[in-house]
Each structure stands twice: as structure tokens, then as C-alpha cells.
Amino acid sequence: MADNEAAGEVEPVFRQDVTVELVRGSAQDADVLFAARVSTMGEQSLDELQKDPERSRGLINYLMRDRHGTPFEHNSMTFFVSAPIFVFREFQRHRVGFSYNEESGRYRELQPVFYVPGPDRRLVQRGRPGKYEFFEGSVEQHQLVTKTMEASYTQAYLAYQEMLAAGIAREVARAVLPVGLFSSMYVTCNARSLMAFLSLRTKDDRATVPSFPQREIEMVAEAMEALWAERMPLTHAAFNANGRVGP
């Protein structure tokens, strides 16, 4: 057994990715159709709506194009997200149509899982605010980032463990931990709120209004979008066809 293991210390884990899972969902294109048609045709069965798929496709596209947004709210998806804390600070700026529950550093000992950018992460930033461009880093820059982050994370977690071992409350000891620490949360939203999120947190050539998200939150957004697209393919296609602007 290694000396640090014998002393009860835990080796940090360094990750380049994020985790996104759809843990609960009540979301399908038919939800949009039900909500849109009830105002003029009353409640219909799913079978009736599926008799004319092209008409259904056309209605969803019309709603998206003309930004009739409320029919896209009658569904729900709950995602499990594990990502660095700095991603959550950006994520939780999205408040309309979102609900969050994040793990607590007051009630549980936080685990030593930390984010280190992968070799494909662009490191060099140039330009002025609002006009930033990012460029590939050199081998030496990537090595510096990896070495510096891993050393800093390791030292911070050792300090955290030292305070816990001395009887310091978790809610106090956690203050030494960096924003590169992984946290986890459940996030619940509907398709309309998710589209508003995606319009800002993904960079896509089909977007009418360009967005320049930080890469790490874009990784979360891309995974959420892929899971949503499986559930609501017609709505997702209309979102893309109409400039990725949330209705």
C-alpha cells in the first residue's frame, strides 16, 4: 500500500470530459401538437395526430418559425450533469424554465475529481471582449496547463483533507477547493427552455444569431441536445431549420 493510501489520503482523478444523462423524461413531439391544437380542435388522440405526419411536421415548423413558444413548454426532461463547478456557475444563469439541485459540500465530503483540458482544447485567447478568438496551444502550453493544474488541485485537496481530519466542518474546509472540482446536479427543463439554453451555449453554423460559448459548457450542451433530439426529432429539426432561435 502506498504511503499516502496508508495515511487515508485519496489520489485525485483528472478528467477531460463531462457526464450528461437523461434520467427522466416526458417529452415527445406529440406534446407540442396536443398543446397547439387544443385551442382550435380540442383534445385529440396520439393516433389521430400521427395519421398525417407531414401536417404535424408542418405545424411544428410553423410554430417554431413564427415563435409561438408555449406549445413547446408542455413536456419535461431531467438530466444528470457532472461537470466542473465553473460550468455550473454559467449554467445556473439560465433560470426561466429550469430547476436545479446540486450536490452539497456542506453535507458530504467532496470527492477529488478535477478538470484538466484535453489536448484538443484551444488555449490561446486573442481579441477584445465580445470579439475573442481562440487558437490552438503549443505542446509546451498544454504541458504547462496540465502540470500546473494537477499540482494545484492535489495541494488544494490535501489541505481540504487536513482540515477535515482536524475536525473542521465540511462547509468551512471546502473553501480551499477550486472551481475545477467536479460537482453534480439534476437539472429539469422543458424543450422551450432547453432551446434558449442551446441557442447561447452552442456554436453552430446554422444559427441566425452567432454564439461564442466557453467550450466546457458547450460540451454539456451538446450532450443534452443529442439526448433531446432522440426524444423530439421533429422539434429539433425545426429548431435547426429556423436558425436555432428559441421560440
C-alpha positions as CSV (number, residue, x, y, z in Angstrom):
1,M,0.0,0.0,0.0
2,A,1.3,3.4,-0.9
3,D,2.2,5.8,2.0
4,N,-0.5,8.3,1.1
5,E,-3.1,5.5,1.0
6,A,-2.0,4.2,4.4
7,A,-2.5,7.7,5.7
8,G,-6.0,7.8,4.4
9,E,-5.3,10.2,1.6
10,V,-7.2,9.9,-1.7
11,E,-5.5,10.2,-5.1
12,P,-7.1,12.9,-7.3
13,V,-8.7,11.9,-10.5
14,F,-8.2,14.2,-13.5
15,R,-10.9,14.3,-16.3
16,Q,-11.1,15.9,-19.7
17,D,-14.8,15.1,-20.3
18,V,-18.2,15.7,-18.7
19,T,-21.1,13.4,-17.9
20,V,-24.7,14.0,-19.1
21,E,-27.5,11.5,-18.7
22,L,-31.3,11.8,-19.3
23,V,-32.6,10.2,-16.1
24,R,-36.3,11.0,-16.6
25,G,-38.3,12.3,-19.5
26,S,-41.8,13.0,-20.5
27,A,-41.1,14.7,-23.9
28,Q,-42.2,13.9,-27.4
29,D,-43.2,15.8,-30.5
30,A,-46.9,14.9,-29.9
31,D,-46.8,17.0,-26.7
32,V,-46.3,20.1,-28.9
33,L,-49.1,19.1,-31.2
34,F,-51.5,18.4,-28.4
35,A,-50.8,21.8,-26.9
36,A,-51.0,23.7,-30.2
37,R,-54.2,22.1,-31.5
38,V,-56.3,22.1,-28.3
39,S,-57.1,25.8,-28.8
40,T,-58.9,25.1,-32.2
41,M,-59.6,21.4,-32.3
42,G,-60.0,20.2,-28.7
43,E,-58.1,17.2,-27.3
44,Q,-57.1,14.6,-29.9
45,S,-55.6,11.2,-29.5
46,L,-52.0,10.4,-30.5
47,D,-53.2,8.1,-33.3
48,E,-55.2,11.0,-34.8
49,L,-52.1,13.2,-34.8
50,Q,-50.0,10.5,-36.4
51,K,-52.3,9.9,-39.3
52,D,-50.8,12.9,-41.1
53,P,-47.1,13.1,-40.2
54,E,-46.3,15.8,-42.8
55,R,-49.0,18.0,-41.4
56,S,-47.6,17.5,-37.9
57,R,-44.1,18.4,-39.2
58,G,-45.5,21.5,-40.9
59,L,-47.3,22.6,-37.7
60,I,-44.2,22.3,-35.6
61,N,-42.2,24.2,-38.1
62,Y,-44.8,26.9,-38.3
63,L,-44.8,27.3,-34.5
64,M,-41.0,27.5,-34.4
65,R,-40.8,29.9,-37.4
66,D,-43.4,32.3,-36.0
67,R,-42.2,31.9,-32.4
68,H,-45.3,30.6,-30.9
69,G,-43.5,29.3,-27.9
70,T,-45.9,28.0,-25.3
71,P,-46.7,24.7,-27.1
72,F,-43.1,23.7,-26.6
73,E,-43.4,24.0,-22.8
74,H,-45.7,21.0,-22.2
75,N,-43.0,18.4,-21.6
76,S,-40.3,17.7,-19.1
77,M,-36.7,16.3,-19.1
78,T,-34.5,15.8,-16.1
79,F,-30.7,15.5,-16.8
80,F,-27.9,14.3,-14.5
81,V,-24.9,16.5,-15.2
82,S,-21.4,16.0,-13.8
83,A,-19.0,18.8,-14.7
84,P,-16.5,21.3,-13.2
85,I,-18.0,23.9,-10.8
86,F,-17.2,26.8,-13.2
87,V,-19.5,25.2,-15.7
88,F,-22.3,25.2,-13.2
89,R,-21.8,28.9,-12.4
90,E,-22.5,29.6,-16.1
91,F,-25.3,27.1,-16.4
92,Q,-27.3,28.5,-13.5
93,R,-27.6,31.9,-15.2
94,H,-30.4,30.1,-17.1
95,R,-33.3,30.4,-14.7
96,V,-36.5,30.7,-16.7
97,G,-37.9,27.2,-17.2
98,F,-35.0,25.5,-15.3
99,S,-34.9,23.8,-11.9
100,Y,-31.6,22.7,-10.2
101,N,-30.5,20.6,-7.4
102,E,-26.7,20.4,-6.9
103,E,-24.7,18.2,-4.6
104,S,-23.8,19.9,-1.3
105,G,-20.3,20.4,0.1
106,R,-21.9,21.1,3.5
107,Y,-23.4,17.6,3.9
108,R,-21.0,15.3,2.2
109,E,-17.2,15.0,1.7
110,L,-16.4,16.2,-1.8
111,Q,-14.5,13.8,-4.0
112,P,-11.1,14.6,-5.6
113,V,-12.2,14.7,-9.3
114,F,-10.9,17.6,-11.2
115,Y,-11.0,19.0,-14.7
116,V,-7.9,19.3,-16.9
117,P,-8.3,20.4,-20.5
118,G,-7.7,17.8,-23.2
119,P,-5.2,18.2,-26.0
120,D,-7.9,19.4,-28.4
121,R,-8.9,22.3,-26.1
122,R,-7.9,25.7,-27.6
123,L,-5.8,27.5,-25.0
124,V,-4.8,30.9,-26.6
125,Q,-7.3,33.8,-26.4
126,R,-6.9,36.9,-28.6
127,G,-9.1,39.9,-29.3
128,R,-11.2,42.2,-27.2
129,P,-14.3,41.4,-25.1
130,G,-17.1,40.2,-27.3
131,K,-14.7,39.5,-30.2
132,Y,-12.5,36.9,-28.7
133,E,-11.0,34.2,-30.9
134,F,-9.3,31.0,-29.6
135,F,-6.3,29.3,-31.1
136,E,-4.5,26.0,-30.6
137,G,-1.9,26.0,-27.8
138,S,1.6,24.7,-28.3
139,V,2.8,21.4,-26.8
140,E,4.6,23.4,-24.2
141,Q,1.5,25.3,-23.2
142,H,-0.6,22.2,-22.9
143,Q,2.1,20.6,-20.7
144,L,2.2,23.7,-18.5
145,V,-1.6,23.7,-18.1
146,T,-1.6,20.0,-17.2
147,K,1.3,20.2,-14.8
148,T,0.2,23.4,-13.0
149,M,-3.5,22.3,-12.7
150,E,-2.7,18.9,-11.4
151,A,-0.2,20.2,-8.8
152,S,-2.6,22.9,-7.7
153,Y,-5.6,20.5,-7.4
154,T,-3.6,18.0,-5.5
155,Q,-2.3,20.6,-3.0
156,A,-5.8,22.0,-2.5
157,Y,-7.3,18.6,-1.8
158,L,-4.6,17.7,0.6
159,A,-5.4,21.0,2.5
160,Y,-9.1,20.1,2.5
161,Q,-8.4,16.6,3.9
162,E,-6.1,18.0,6.5
163,M,-8.8,20.3,7.8
164,L,-11.4,17.6,7.8
165,A,-9.1,15.3,9.8
166,A,-8.6,18.1,12.3
167,G,-12.4,18.3,12.9
168,I,-13.1,21.4,10.7
169,A,-16.6,21.5,9.4
170,R,-17.0,20.5,5.8
171,E,-18.7,23.8,4.9
172,V,-15.6,25.6,6.1
173,A,-12.9,23.3,4.7
174,R,-14.4,23.3,1.2
175,A,-13.4,26.9,0.8
176,V,-9.9,25.9,-0.3
177,L,-11.2,23.8,-3.2
178,P,-11.0,25.3,-6.8
179,V,-13.7,25.8,-9.4
180,G,-12.1,23.0,-11.5
181,L,-13.5,20.5,-9.0
182,F,-16.3,18.3,-10.4
183,S,-19.8,18.7,-9.0
184,S,-23.0,17.1,-10.0
185,M,-26.6,18.2,-10.3
186,Y,-30.1,17.3,-11.6
187,V,-31.4,19.9,-14.0
188,T,-35.0,19.8,-15.2
189,C,-36.3,21.8,-18.1
190,N,-38.7,21.8,-21.0
191,A,-38.0,21.9,-24.7
192,R,-38.5,25.7,-24.9
193,S,-36.2,26.5,-22.1
194,L,-33.6,24.0,-23.4
195,M,-33.7,25.6,-26.9
196,A,-33.0,29.0,-25.3
197,F,-30.0,27.4,-23.5
198,L,-28.7,25.8,-26.7
199,S,-29.0,29.0,-28.7
200,L,-26.5,30.6,-26.3
201,R,-24.3,27.7,-25.2
202,T,-23.5,26.0,-28.6
203,K,-21.7,27.3,-31.6
204,D,-23.4,26.2,-34.8
205,D,-23.2,27.4,-38.4
206,R,-27.0,27.1,-38.8
207,A,-27.5,29.7,-36.0
208,T,-29.0,33.0,-37.1
209,V,-27.5,34.7,-34.1
210,P,-23.9,33.6,-33.5
211,S,-22.9,32.4,-30.1
212,F,-19.4,32.0,-28.6
213,P,-19.7,29.7,-25.6
214,Q,-17.0,28.5,-23.3
215,R,-16.0,25.1,-24.6
216,E,-16.7,23.2,-21.4
217,I,-20.3,24.3,-21.1
218,E,-20.7,23.7,-24.8
219,M,-19.7,20.0,-24.1
220,V,-22.6,19.8,-21.7
221,A,-25.0,21.5,-24.1
222,E,-24.0,19.2,-27.0
223,A,-24.7,16.1,-24.9
224,M,-28.1,17.5,-23.7
225,E,-29.0,18.4,-27.3
226,A,-28.3,14.9,-28.6
227,L,-30.5,13.3,-25.9
228,W,-33.3,15.7,-26.5
229,A,-33.1,15.2,-30.3
230,E,-33.8,11.5,-29.8
231,R,-37.0,12.3,-27.9
232,M,-38.3,15.1,-30.1
233,P,-36.8,14.8,-33.6
234,L,-39.4,17.0,-35.4
235,T,-39.0,19.8,-32.9
236,H,-35.2,19.5,-33.1
237,A,-35.3,19.6,-36.9
238,A,-37.5,22.7,-36.8
239,F,-35.1,24.4,-34.3
240,N,-32.2,23.9,-36.7
241,A,-34.2,24.8,-39.8
242,N,-35.2,28.2,-38.2
243,G,-31.9,29.4,-37.2
244,R,-31.6,27.8,-33.8
245,V,-33.5,30.6,-32.2
246,G,-35.7,29.5,-29.3
247,P,-39.4,30.3,-29.8
